[in-house]
Amino acid sequence: MLASNAKDPLKSYDLVWLLHLVGDVHQPLHCATRVSSGGPDGDDGGNTVKLNCTGCPAKLHTFWDDVPGSAKTVKAALNPVISAAKKVPTPDPTLAAKTDEKVWIAESFNDAQTVAYQPPIMAGNGPFSLTTTYKGQAHTLAQRRVALAGARLANLLNSELK
């Protein structure tokens, strides 16, 4: 419990871990793996799917991790991050009010099926070249998921710290 006043030497990790996990379950490839006859053990959430396109990282999973903004962006300057945060859409209040993490994971799993694992991502491990359309759809979805993650995290913290 975050609100507990107990002296716990590991308490300092609770908030950081919560922030990380809430963010992760809103990223589609953290909640899915593509299983096929050629890859019966799955693709490790897109980590074995290779990309070969200008400005793309080497793996599909990394692309999805970086869509909202990469760690390089944060290290380079804080102003672009603040500017990007101001452009995040307001989340749907009905969706933001959902507190069941299983629902959050199911949403991300569905997004992986309907967006992340759609053409130009085909069967096999590539390499694939992402189109402008795919990148645009990924950006739109990532913005929506970041907004939901933020609202849900705020709701969770407000509830826990009463």
Secondary structure, 3 states (H helix, E strand, C coil): CCCCCCCCCCHHHHHHHHHHHHHHCCCHHHCCCCCCCCCCCCCCCCCCCEECCCCCCCEHHHHHHHCCCCHHHHHHCHHHHHHHHHCCCCCCHHHHCCCCHHHHHHHHHHHHHHHHCCCCCCCCCCCECCCHHHHHHHHHHHHHHHHHHHHHHHHHHHHHCC
